[in-house]
Amino acid sequence: MEPTPDRQVEDIAIHANFNPNEVSSVFNKYSDEDKEKISKSLLEDFKRPFFQTEPPVNKSILYQKAHLVSCLGFNYCATLDNDFKNFVIWYLKKLKRPQLLNIPSDTFLKSLATSWEIFIEAITITHNVMEYMKSFHSGYNKLEHFDIFAVLLFRNIIFQDGSVQKCFQARLSELKQVTTRDNKQVTADRLLIESISKMCYALKMDECYKSRVKPLFLKLTTEYFQLLRENYLLIYHDYNYFINANAKIVEEMDRIQSKLDTDSINEIRDIITTELVLKNINAIMKSCSVDYMLKNDQYDNLKHLYNILCSVDGGLKVMFDSMCPYFCDFGTSIVLTNEGISNDFTCIQGLLSLKDKFDYLMNNVFNNNKLFYDIVGNEFSVFLKLNSSIPTFLCQFIDEKLRKGKFMFFKNHTPADLFKVAFLAKHLQDKSSFEKLYESSLAMRLLDNVNVSTRMENTVIRIFKRVYADPCDNSLFVSRIQRMCKDKFLSSKFIKKKYNEHVLVDKVILGIMRPFDLNVDILSAVYCQVVSPQPMCKVPSFAMNAFKHFNELYSRYETKKNLKLLPQYGTAELEVTCYSQLGAIKRSYDEENSKTKIERGERKIKVVVSTYEMFVLDLFNSNDFLTGETILKETMIPKDSLLVSLGKLVNDHKLLIKRPICKEIKLSDTFYVREDL
């Protein structure tokens, strides 16, 4: 008994990489008739998917048979290819087309779509097997692809047939005329037209699809998702609505991806997002409890919601608008709770914490979305205007940070805080007040030789340039503070160098000794307009002579500028000579006069005081005690400034004592030099 083709496949194990020419002798025992049976068996297996016969084709057996036919030689492969093409033509022309023309019109489109799906699935299976067979043959033995040829056959024999087209257009017209559909009918019709759309796209029937099929498909898609939206609103609430809506959008896009043209896919996506999300987004967003997510730091939920609404036109704006009340209420509670408080720390720290949350959302949740920055960031302007002390608080905060010293400043990365403060200053409505206060505090720092750093001040300027200033316009404020620092660190440096050289020449060559060292800082009145003019006090002769000497030198280099002395901003390092109390005497023997000499003990200390305090102390070089009124008359220092200076000399430096003894400083008090330093 001769072996059957299936049995032959089971008996012969063929490795995937073997060369048919090397084992041709294996098949010499089979006759030409047996080889024909093997080839026809594979052809019959190719036909089975077209007729949907049971059981379905075993793909493993199919590939084994294909491998065996390939080993029989190229002629058998070519014959198989030709026989299969003839079968496809017969199948479409003699079997499938008559069947379609004889079915009822109401099921015509469904039958057409089903026929196409069966046909393309069978062609795909056969094409993959044939490609596998072609891998065994090279050069001129290569077989032509017939998958594209098969699609062309379906289009020419079936779809473009005049009778088929007549039925096709008639049924489409009937569906277009339907005005009302229930849920079940909408779903069925939409899936049917979707299958027809995919068929038209594969057959490259663009004109037919765009003019007849696509409008109906988009209409049915809109109706379907309108009904689905109503169903979702009944089932899902708040945040869960968006989760399920997004899942549905992803599902729909995956199903039609690469099966329709790009324009159709985009239009369908727009319809789905509009119907499922955009039309109810305001109501749903209110029920999503965005406030609750923000209060409880549910950043994962916010990010998920952001990713969903990214694909919805206008969705992010609605989401960010819903966040504004949280930031506004939180910020309002901070600035109003601290309204009228002289200490800025609590208020500014609260605002910085709110800015921290804003930055985290901006960088880690919303991918640095500019719309979030613009919409939610503008809410800071709303509540910052509620407290008129905010500009003062911000200036005090910056001044305090800068005066702590550059080591602490840079080691603890506090420039991050200054970025946030610059952001808050940018959203002030009364920017002029902040700028004036900041320029005043900057002038004080620049004139303070102890607590000032070029590096820190330039860092702040860079931050203001980046955050505070408008990128499209040069900020006049930033230009002014930049010029103030330039005057301090560049212009003043040059003139001080020249002055020191002049003093050294006088000392070495002329033998002229200056009573003290002078360090002068120069700021331009054009940029330092914040320096409030005060009545000129009576400057001691030694200080005025030093100023005149410096002014003469300055006039040589700056012929068009005049210097004005501002003693209220200066400091002085003094050497104070202190004498012991009357009871503590020092005895020494004078050998020349043969008698004992009694001397009071003395010691010297150094102290840094303001210029006003130096003027006050100078009066005690010639007076044992003075009243406040006398000091005011002799120095002509403004009353308020004098009281502050006297208070520091008594309580901080402890160089003076007063009568009566009490904390309050009055002009009627009497002041003495403290002898027990």
C-alpha positions in Angstrom: 0.0 0.0 0.0 1.4 3.4 -1.0 1.7 5.9 1.8 -0.7 8.8 1.9 0.6 12.4 1.6 -0.2 13.1 5.2 1.7 9.9 6.2 4.6 10.9 4.1 4.8 14.2 6.0 4.8 12.4 9.3 7.5 9.9 8.3 10.0 12.5 6.9 11.5 15.0 9.4 12.9 18.0 7.6 15.1 20.5 9.3 14.1 24.2 8.8 17.6 25.0 7.4 18.2 22.1 5.2 19.0 22.4 1.4 16.5 20.5 -0.9 19.3 19.8 -3.4 21.2 17.8 -0.8 18.4 15.4 -0.1 16.8 15.0 -3.5 17.7 11.4 -3.4 15.3 10.8 -0.6 12.4 11.5 -2.9 13.6 9.4 -5.8 11.6 6.4 -4.5 8.3 8.4 -5.0 6.8 8.4 -8.5 5.6 11.5 -10.3 2.0 10.5 -9.4 2.9 10.4 -5.7 4.5 13.8 -5.9 1.4 15.2 -7.6 -0.7 13.9 -4.8 1.5 15.6 -2.2 1.3 18.9 -4.1 -2.5 18.6 -4.5 -2.9 17.8 -0.8 -1.3 21.1 0.0 -3.5 22.9 -2.5 -6.6 21.4 -0.9 -5.4 22.6 2.5 -5.0 26.1 1.0 -8.7 26.0 -0.1 -10.1 25.0 3.2 -9.9 28.5 4.9 -11.9 29.9 1.9 -14.8 27.5 2.5 -14.5 27.6 6.4 -14.6 23.8 6.6 -14.2 22.1 9.9 -11.9 21.2 11.5 -9.7 24.3 10.7 -6.3 23.8 9.1 -3.5 22.7 11.4 -0.8 25.3 10.6 2.0 23.1 11.8 0.9 20.3 9.4 0.5 23.0 6.7 4.1 24.2 7.0 5.4 20.6 7.0 3.6 19.9 3.8 4.9 23.2 2.3 8.4 22.2 3.3 8.0 18.8 1.6 6.6 20.3 -1.6 9.6 22.7 -1.7 11.9 19.7 -1.6 10.2 18.2 -4.6 11.6 21.0 -6.8 10.8 24.4 -8.1 8.4 23.1 -10.8 6.0 21.8 -8.2 6.1 25.1 -6.4 5.3 27.0 -9.6 2.5 24.6 -10.5 1.1 25.0 -7.0 1.2 28.8 -7.2 -0.5 28.8 -10.6 -3.2 26.4 -9.5 -3.9 28.4 -6.4 -4.3 31.7 -8.5 -6.8 29.9 -10.8 -8.7 28.7 -7.7 -8.9 32.3 -6.3 -10.3 33.6 -9.6 -12.9 30.8 -9.8 -13.8 31.3 -6.1 -14.5 35.0 -6.6 -16.1 34.9 -10.0 -18.1 31.7 -9.9 -18.9 31.3 -6.3 -18.7 34.4 -4.2 -20.1 37.0 -6.6 -23.2 35.0 -7.4 -23.8 34.4 -3.7 -23.6 38.1 -2.9 -26.0 39.1 -5.7 -28.6 36.6 -4.6 -28.8 37.5 -0.9 -31.5 39.9 0.5 -30.6 43.6 0.4 -30.8 44.1 4.2 -28.0 41.7 4.7 -25.9 42.6 1.6 -23.4 44.8 3.4 -22.9 42.3 6.2 -22.4 39.5 3.7 -19.9 41.6 1.7 -17.9 42.5 4.8 -17.9 38.9 6.0 -16.8 37.6 2.6 -14.0 40.1 2.6 -12.8 39.1 6.1 -12.9 35.4 5.2 -11.1 36.1 1.9 -8.3 38.3 3.4 -7.8 35.9 6.3 -7.4 32.9 4.0 -5.1 34.9 1.7 -2.9 35.9 4.6 -2.5 32.2 5.7 -1.6 31.1 2.2 0.7 34.0 1.6 2.7 33.3 4.7 3.1 29.7 3.7 4.1 30.5 0.2 6.7 33.0 1.4 8.1 30.2 3.5 8.3 28.0 0.4 10.0 30.7 -1.6 12.9 30.9 0.9 14.1 27.5 -0.4 14.7 28.9 -3.9 16.9 31.7 -5.1 17.6 33.6 -8.3 15.2 33.2 -11.2 13.3 30.6 -9.2 11.7 33.3 -7.0 7.9 33.2 -7.2 5.9 36.4 -7.5 3.9 37.7 -4.6 0.2 37.0 -5.0 -1.2 38.6 -1.8 -1.4 42.0 -3.6 -2.6 40.2 -6.8 -5.4 38.5 -4.7 -6.6 41.9 -3.3 -6.7 43.3 -6.9 -8.8 40.3 -7.9 -11.3 40.9 -5.1 -11.6 44.6 -6.0 -12.0 44.0 -9.8 -14.2 40.9 -9.6 -16.4 41.6 -6.6 -16.3 45.2 -5.4 -16.2 47.0 -8.8 -18.7 44.7 -10.4 -21.6 46.8 -11.7 -24.3 44.7 -10.0 -22.4 44.6 -6.7 -21.9 48.4 -6.8 -25.6 48.9 -7.4 -26.5 46.9 -4.3 -23.8 48.4 -2.3 -24.8 52.0 -2.9 -28.5 51.2 -2.5 -27.9 49.7 0.9 -25.7 52.6 2.0 -28.5 55.0 1.0 -31.0 53.1 3.1 -28.8 53.3 6.1 -28.2 57.1 5.7 -32.0 57.6 5.6 -32.5 56.0 9.0 -33.2 58.8 11.5 -33.6 57.0 14.8 -31.8 53.9 16.1 -31.9 52.1 19.4 -28.7 51.2 21.2 -28.5 47.7 19.7 -29.0 49.0 16.2 -26.5 51.8 16.5 -23.9 49.4 17.7 -24.6 46.9 14.9 -24.7 49.4 12.1 -21.5 51.1 13.3 -19.5 47.9 13.5 -20.8 47.0 10.0 -19.8 50.3 8.5 -16.5 50.1 10.3 -15.8 46.8 8.6 -16.8 48.2 5.2 -14.5 51.2 5.8 -11.5 48.9 6.6 -12.3 47.0 3.4 -12.4 50.1 1.3 -9.1 51.2 2.8 -7.5 47.9 2.0 -8.9 47.8 -1.5 -7.7 51.5 -2.0 -11.2 52.6 -3.0 -10.5 56.1 -1.7 -13.1 58.0 -3.7 -15.9 55.5 -2.8 -14.9 55.6 0.9 -14.6 59.4 1.2 -17.8 60.2 -0.7 -20.2 57.4 0.4 -18.8 55.3 3.4 -16.9 57.8 5.5 -19.8 60.3 6.2 -22.1 57.5 7.3 -19.3 56.0 9.4 -18.6 59.3 11.2 -22.3 59.8 11.8 -22.8 56.4 13.3 -19.7 56.8 15.4 -21.1 60.1 16.8 -24.5 58.5 17.6 -22.8 55.5 19.2 -20.6 57.5 21.6 -23.5 59.9 22.5 -25.4 56.8 23.7 -22.3 55.5 25.4 -21.7 58.8 27.2 -25.2 58.7 28.7 -24.6 55.2 29.9 -21.2 56.1 31.4 -22.7 59.0 33.3 -25.2 56.6 34.9 -22.5 54.1 35.8 -19.3 56.0 36.6 -18.8 59.0 38.8 -16.0 61.6 39.3 -12.5 60.3 38.6 -13.7 56.8 37.5 -15.5 58.4 34.6 -12.3 59.6 33.0 -10.5 56.3 33.6 -13.2 54.3 31.8 -13.6 56.9 29.1 -9.8 56.9 28.4 -9.8 53.1 28.4 -12.6 53.2 25.7 -10.7 55.7 23.6 -7.5 53.5 23.7 -9.5 50.4 22.8 -11.1 52.2 19.8 -7.9 53.6 18.5 -6.1 50.2 18.8 -8.8 48.6 16.8 -8.7 51.0 13.8 -5.0 51.8 13.9 -3.3 51.1 10.5 -6.7 49.9 9.1 -7.9 53.4 8.1 -6.3 56.4 6.7 -4.7 59.0 9.1 -7.4 61.6 8.5 -10.2 59.2 9.4 -8.4 58.1 12.5 -7.9 61.6 13.7 -11.5 62.5 13.0 -12.8 59.5 14.8 -10.5 60.3 17.8 -11.9 63.9 17.8 -15.5 62.5 17.8 -14.8 60.1 20.6 -13.0 62.6 22.9 -15.6 65.2 22.2 -18.6 63.0 23.0 -17.1 61.1 25.9 -15.0 63.8 27.6 -15.3 67.4 26.3 -19.1 67.8 26.3 -19.4 67.0 30.0 -15.9 67.9 31.2 -17.0 70.9 33.4 -19.6 68.9 35.3 -17.4 65.8 35.6 -14.4 67.9 36.7 -16.4 69.4 39.5 -17.3 65.9 40.8 -13.7 64.8 40.4 -12.6 66.5 43.7 -9.4 68.0 42.3 -9.3 70.0 45.5 -9.2 66.7 47.5 -6.4 65.4 45.3 -4.4 68.5 45.9 -5.0 68.6 49.6 -4.0 65.0 50.0 -1.1 65.0 47.5 -2.7 62.4 45.2 -0.2 63.2 42.5 -0.5 59.9 40.7 -4.2 60.5 40.2 -3.6 64.0 39.0 -0.9 62.8 36.5 -3.3 60.1 35.2 -6.0 62.7 34.8 -3.6 65.0 33.0 -2.5 62.3 30.6 -6.2 61.6 29.8 -7.1 65.2 29.1 -3.9 65.9 27.1 -5.6 64.4 24.0 -8.8 66.5 24.5 -9.0 69.9 22.9 -9.5 72.3 25.8 -9.4 69.6 28.4 -6.3 70.8 30.2 -7.6 74.3 30.5 -10.7 73.1 32.3 -8.5 70.9 34.6 -6.2 73.8 35.5 -9.1 76.2 36.0 -10.5 73.8 38.5 -7.2 74.0 40.5 -7.3 77.7 40.8 -9.7 77.9 43.8 -7.4 75.6 45.8 -4.3 77.8 45.3 -6.3 81.0 45.7 -8.0 79.9 49.0 -4.7 78.5 50.3 -2.8 81.6 49.4 -5.5 83.9 50.8 -5.4 82.1 54.2 -1.6 82.6 54.3 -1.5 86.3 53.5 -4.6 87.3 55.5 -3.6 85.3 58.6 -0.3 87.2 58.6 -1.7 90.6 57.7 -0.3 93.3 59.9 2.5 91.0 61.3 5.8 92.8 61.4 7.8 89.6 61.2 7.8 88.4 57.6 9.1 84.8 58.3 5.7 83.1 58.9 4.0 84.6 55.9 6.9 84.1 53.4 7.5 80.6 54.6 3.9 79.8 54.0 4.0 81.2 50.5 7.2 79.4 49.7 5.6 76.1 50.8 2.7 76.8 48.4 5.2 77.6 45.7 7.0 74.3 46.4 3.7 72.5 45.7 3.2 74.5 42.5 6.8 73.6 41.4 6.3 69.9 42.1 3.1 69.8 40.1 4.7 71.8 37.3 7.9 69.6 37.0 6.7 66.1 38.1 3.0 65.9 37.3 2.3 68.2 34.4 5.5 67.9 32.4 6.3 71.7 32.6 3.1 72.6 30.9 3.1 76.3 30.1 -0.7 76.5 30.3 -0.5 75.3 33.9 2.1 77.9 34.7 0.0 80.7 33.1 -3.4 79.8 34.5 -2.5 78.6 38.0 0.5 80.9 38.4 -1.7 83.9 37.8 -3.7 83.0 40.9 -0.8 84.2 43.0 -1.5 87.7 41.8 -5.0 87.4 43.1 -4.1 86.7 46.8 -0.8 88.6 47.0 -2.6 91.9 46.6 -4.7 91.2 49.7 -1.9 92.1 52.0 -0.1 95.4 51.4 2.9 94.2 53.5 3.9 91.4 51.1 6.4 93.6 49.1 8.0 94.6 52.4 8.1 91.0 53.6 9.7 89.8 50.4 12.4 92.5 50.5 13.1 91.7 54.2 13.4 88.0 53.4 15.9 88.5 50.6 17.9 91.0 52.7 18.0 88.5 55.6 19.2 85.7 53.4 21.9 87.8 51.8 23.2 89.1 55.2 23.6 85.7 56.7 26.8 85.2 54.8 27.8 83.6 51.5 29.0 80.3 53.1 25.6 79.5 54.6 23.9 80.9 51.6 25.4 78.6 49.0 26.0 75.6 51.2 22.3 75.2 52.0 21.2 75.9 48.4 19.1 78.8 49.4 19.1 80.3 45.8 16.2 77.9 45.3 14.2 80.0 47.8 15.2 83.2 46.0 13.8 81.7 42.7 10.5 81.3 44.5 10.7 84.8 46.0 11.4 86.2 42.5 8.3 84.3 41.2 6.2 85.8 44.0 7.6 89.3 43.3 6.8 88.9 39.6 3.1 88.3 40.5 2.8 91.4 42.7 0.4 94.0 41.4 2.3 96.7 43.2 5.7 96.0 41.7 6.9 99.6 42.0 6.6 99.4 45.8 8.7 96.2 45.9 11.3 97.6 43.5 11.7 100.7 45.5 12.1 98.8 48.8 14.5 96.3 47.2 16.7 99.1 45.8 16.8 100.7 49.2 17.8 97.5 51.0 20.4 96.8 48.2 21.9 100.3 48.8 22.2 99.6 52.5 23.9 96.2 51.8 26.3 97.8 49.3 27.3 100.5 51.8 27.8 97.9 54.5 31.3 96.6 54.0 30.8 93.7 56.4 27.7 92.0 55.1 28.0 92.2 51.3 29.2 89.7 48.7 29.7 90.2 45.0 28.9 86.6 44.3 25.6 86.7 46.2 24.4 90.0 44.7 25.2 88.8 41.2 23.3 85.6 41.9 20.2 87.5 42.9 20.5 89.7 39.7 20.7 86.6 37.5 17.6 85.2 39.3 15.7 88.4 38.7 16.7 88.4 35.1 15.5 84.9 34.6 12.2 84.9 36.7 11.2 88.5 37.4 12.0 90.3 34.2 9.8 90.0 31.1 11.7 87.9 28.5 10.5 90.2 25.7 11.5 93.4 27.4 14.5 94.6 29.4 13.4 95.3 32.9 14.4 98.8 34.1 14.4 97.5 37.6 17.0 94.8 36.8 19.1 97.3 34.9 19.1 99.6 37.9 20.2 97.1 40.5 22.8 95.7 38.1 24.2 99.2 37.7 24.2 99.7 41.5 26.3 96.6 41.9 28.6 97.7 39.1 29.2 101.0 40.8 29.9 99.3 44.1 32.2 96.5 42.8 33.8 98.0 39.7 33.6 101.8 39.8 34.4 102.1 43.5 37.2 99.6 43.2 39.0 101.7 40.7 38.8 105.0 42.6 39.7 103.3 45.9 42.8 101.9 44.2 43.8 105.4 43.0 43.2 106.9 46.4 45.3 104.2 48.2 48.2 104.9 45.7 47.9 108.6 46.4 48.0 108.0 50.2 51.1 105.8 49.8 52.9 108.4 47.8 52.2 111.1 50.5 53.4 108.8 53.2 56.6 107.5 51.6 57.7 110.5 49.6 56.2 113.6 51.3 56.1 112.1 54.8 52.4 113.0 55.2 50.6 110.6 57.6 46.8 110.3 57.5 45.1 110.1 60.9 43.1 107.0 59.8 42.5 104.7 56.9 39.6 105.7 54.6 37.5 103.2 52.6 34.9 104.9 50.3 32.1 103.4 48.4 30.5 105.3 45.6 27.0 104.8 44.2 25.4 106.8 41.4 22.5 109.0 42.3 20.9 108.1 39.0 20.5 104.4 40.0 20.3 104.9 43.8 17.3 107.3 43.8 16.0 105.4 46.9 18.6 107.1 49.1 16.4 109.5 51.0 17.9 112.9 51.3 18.4 114.0 55.0 19.6 117.3 56.5 23.3 117.3 56.6 24.6 116.8 60.1 27.7 118.5 61.6 30.6 116.4 60.5 33.7 116.5 62.8 36.7 118.3 61.3 38.9 115.2 61.0 36.2 113.4 59.0 35.4 116.4 56.8 39.0 116.9 56.0 39.4 113.3 54.9 36.3 113.7 52.7 37.6 116.8 51.1 40.9 115.2 50.4 39.2 112.2 48.7 36.9 114.6 46.8 39.8 116.5 45.4 41.3 113.2 44.0 38.0 112.0 42.7 37.5 115.3 40.8 40.6 114.5 38.7 39.0 111.4 37.3 35.4 112.3 37.2 35.2 115.9 36.1 31.4 115.9 35.4 30.3 114.3 38.7 30.0 115.7 42.2 30.3 113.7 45.4 27.8 114.0 48.2 28.6 112.7 51.7 26.0 110.3 53.2 27.1 109.7 56.8 23.9 107.8 57.7 25.2 104.8 55.7 28.8 104.7 56.9 30.7 102.6 59.4 33.9 103.2 61.4 36.3 100.9 63.2 37.5 102.8 66.3 40.2 102.2 68.9 38.8 103.1 72.2 41.2 103.8 75.2 39.6 102.8 78.5 40.9 103.9 81.9 40.5 102.0 85.2 38.2 103.1 88.0 39.6 105.7 90.5 40.3 103.1 93.2 42.4 101.0 90.9 45.7 102.8 90.6 49.1 101.9 89.3 52.2 102.7 91.5 55.7 103.2 90.0 58.9 104.6 91.5 60.4 107.7 89.9 64.2 107.3 90.5 65.1 110.7 89.1 62.8 112.6 91.5 63.1 109.9 94.3 59.3 109.7 94.7 56.4 107.3 94.0 54.3 108.1 90.9 50.6 107.1 90.9 49.0 106.4 87.5 45.5 105.2 86.5 45.5 101.9 84.5 44.4 102.0 80.8 43.6 99.5 78.0 42.6 99.7 74.3 39.7 97.9 72.5 38.4 98.0 69.0 34.8 98.4 68.1 32.8 98.9 64.8 30.2 101.5 65.0 28.1 103.5 62.5 29.2 106.9 61.3 26.6 108.7 63.5 27.8 106.7 66.5 31.3 107.8 65.8 30.2 111.5 65.7 28.6 111.0 69.1 31.6 109.3 70.7 33.9 112.1 69.3 32.1 114.6 71.6 33.2 112.6 74.7 36.8 113.2 73.9 36.3 116.6 75.3 33.3 116.1 77.6 32.8 113.9 80.7 29.0 113.8 80.3 26.4 115.2 77.8 22.7 115.4 77.7 20.7 114.1 74.7 19.7 117.7 73.8 23.3 118.8 73.8 24.4 115.9 71.6 21.5 116.7 69.1 22.5 120.4 69.0 26.3 119.7 68.6 25.9 116.9 65.9 22.7 118.0 64.2 22.0 114.3 63.6 18.2 113.7 62.8 16.4 113.1 66.1 15.2 109.5 65.3 18.6 108.5 64.0 20.3 110.0 67.1 18.0 108.1 69.5 18.9 104.8 67.6 22.6 105.6 67.8 22.5 106.4 71.5 20.5 103.2 72.2 23.2 101.1 70.4 26.0 102.8 72.2 24.3 102.2 75.6 22.8 98.7 75.1 24.7 97.0 72.3 28.3 98.4 72.4 28.0 99.3 76.1 30.4 102.3 75.6 28.1 104.7 77.3 25.9 104.7 80.4 22.9 107.0 81.0 21.0 108.5 83.8 18.3 107.7 84.8 18.8 104.0 84.3 16.0 102.6 82.1 15.5 101.0 78.7 13.9 103.9 77.0 16.3 106.5 75.4 15.3 110.1 75.7 16.9 113.4 74.8 16.6 114.5 78.4 18.8 111.7 79.6 22.4 112.3 80.6 25.1 110.2 79.0 28.6 109.2 80.5 31.5 107.2 79.2 31.5 103.8 80.8 34.7 103.5 82.8 34.5 99.7 83.5 34.8 98.3 80.0 
